[in-house]
Amino acid sequence: MAPWEQELATLAEHRGRALVGYAYVLCGDQRYAEDLVQDALVKVFSRLRRREGTSGVHPLDGGGTTEAYVRRAILTLYLDEYRRRRRWSGVKHLVAADERTRGPESGVTARADVAAALARLAPRERACVVLRYFEDLTVPQIAEALGLAQGTVKRYLADATATLRGVLQVPHQTTTDGRAAR
């Protein structure tokens, strides 16, 4: 076992709880404190591992102990993260974020919302909407299939569209000349 490995094992075994306690005092979160200690140990001991073969001098020699280096690394890592969060909170309002952006689950919820909205329609309105928008039939084809006049089909579609727009909270679209879009 390399000397740095022995030192790491000893430090983790004998002083690990004290290091986590120190990190906890800094951040106030047990899991984050454990992460800070782990990151600090990696930072300090990876340096030891890299320098192990270059000279016979211990890289941490010079009056300090390994624990002191690890404590300093914990503090540095915590302060770096604090500064990063503070800097981000100052500029995050500048990042354009669309609050209405749909997430990956939106397809499932959209289908459920449409199904619930369709259930609120009268049977003939629902039949007209399904044939028009899901089966892509024209108004004359819908009228023929349901045995209704074309004007009646248009009225059912208009009423159903208004109801669905209200239930699904879809904004009313207009064309460039101010007329309602169809």
Buried (B, 14 or more C-beta within 10 A) or exposed (E): EEEBEEBBEEBBEEBEEEBBEBBBEBBEEEEBBBBBBBBBBEBBBEBBBEBBEEEEEBBBEEEEEBBEBBBBBBBBBBEEBEEEEEEEEEEEEEEEEEEEEEEEEEEEEEEEBBEEBBEEBEEBBBBBBBBBBEEEBEBEBBBEBBEBEEEBBBBBBBBBBEBBBEBEEEEEEEEEEEEEEE
